[in-house]
């Protein structure tokens, strides 16, 4: 069972944080490259702490070993300095896909007994 084996690592570029620069009167888009550096197929999904301000496209998917995907993280216009941005972050979760599963993302992979790994990328807003 693939679910009983911990998923391998992923590599994100950038590795530590996402930075958006002012002005914030227009939508900004930042690209994150996600690479499956492990030896098994994984399902992955992004979550954000602020759905109104932050968007991710595509929000989820499946990666074969050594495969990568470019994900667009967008920040909608907002009143900088008037809204709390301290806890803004995006989280990527990933888990091994079941043996023999089609290469199509399924939310239930994250709800069973399988091991789900997480990586947080804080969002920094430069004024």
C-alpha positions in Angstrom: 0.0 0.0 0.0 1.5 3.3 -1.1 -0.5 5.1 1.7 1.6 3.5 4.4 4.8 4.8 3.1 5.7 8.5 3.9 5.6 10.6 0.8 8.9 11.8 -0.5 10.1 15.4 -0.5 8.9 18.2 -2.8 11.0 21.1 -3.9 9.3 24.5 -4.1 10.9 27.5 -5.9 10.9 29.8 -4.0 11.7 27.6 -1.1 10.9 29.7 2.0 8.4 32.4 1.4 6.3 34.3 -1.2 6.9 38.0 -1.6 4.4 40.6 -3.0 5.6 44.1 -3.6 3.5 47.3 -3.4 1.4 49.0 -4.8 -1.5 46.8 -3.9 -4.1 48.6 -6.1 -4.0 45.9 -8.7 -3.8 42.1 -8.8 -0.3 40.6 -8.5 0.6 37.1 -9.6 3.6 35.1 -8.4 4.7 31.7 -9.8 5.8 28.8 -7.7 7.5 25.8 -9.2 6.6 22.6 -7.4 8.8 19.5 -8.1 8.2 16.0 -6.9 11.7 14.9 -5.9 10.5 11.6 -4.4 10.2 8.2 -6.2 6.4 7.9 -6.1 3.4 9.7 -7.7 1.9 12.2 -5.4 -1.3 14.2 -5.1 -0.9 17.8 -4.0 -3.2 20.6 -2.9 -2.7 24.2 -2.0 -4.5 26.0 0.8 -4.5 29.7 1.7 -5.2 31.5 5.0 -7.1 34.3 3.2 -9.4 33.1 0.4 -10.6 36.7 -0.3 -7.1 38.0 -1.0 -5.1 35.0 -2.2 -5.8 32.6 -5.1 -3.9 29.6 -6.4 -4.2 28.2 -10.0 -4.2 25.2 -10.3 -5.2 24.5 -6.7 -4.4 20.8 -6.8 -3.0 18.1 -9.0 -0.9 15.0 -9.4 2.9 14.8 -10.1 4.9 11.8 -11.2 8.4 11.3 -9.8 10.7 14.1 -11.0 7.8 15.9 -12.6 7.2 19.6 -11.9 4.3 22.1 -12.2 4.1 25.9 -12.3 1.5 27.2 -10.0 0.2 30.8 -10.1 -0.4 32.5 -6.7 -2.4 35.7 -7.1 -3.0 38.5 -4.6 -6.0 40.6 -5.3 -5.9 44.4 -4.7 -6.4 45.4 -1.1 -6.0 48.3 1.3 -2.4 47.7 2.5 -1.9 48.8 6.1 -5.6 48.7 6.8 -5.9 44.9 6.7 -4.2 42.3 8.9 -1.7 40.5 6.7 0.5 39.0 9.5 -0.8 35.5 9.3 -1.1 35.2 5.5 0.4 32.1 4.1 -0.1 29.3 1.7 0.3 25.7 2.6 1.0 22.9 0.2 -0.1 19.4 1.3 0.9 16.2 -0.5 0.4 12.5 -0.2 1.2 9.3 -2.1 -1.4 8.3 -4.6 -2.9 4.8 -4.2 -1.2 2.1 -6.3 -2.9 1.8 -9.7 -4.9 5.1 -9.3 -5.5 7.2 -12.4 -3.5 10.3 -12.7 -6.4 12.4 -11.7 -6.6 14.3 -8.4 -9.0 13.0 -5.7 -9.7 14.9 -2.5 -10.3 11.6 -0.6 -6.6 10.8 -0.7 -6.1 13.3 2.0 -9.0 12.1 4.2 -8.0 8.5 4.8 -5.2 6.9 6.8 -2.4 7.9 4.5 0.4 10.1 5.5 0.0 13.7 4.5 3.0 16.1 4.5 2.7 19.9 4.6 4.9 22.8 3.8 4.1 26.4 4.8 5.1 29.3 2.7 4.6 32.6 4.6 3.6 35.6 2.5 5.5 38.8 2.9 4.1 42.1 1.7 6.6 44.9 0.9 5.4 48.4 1.2 
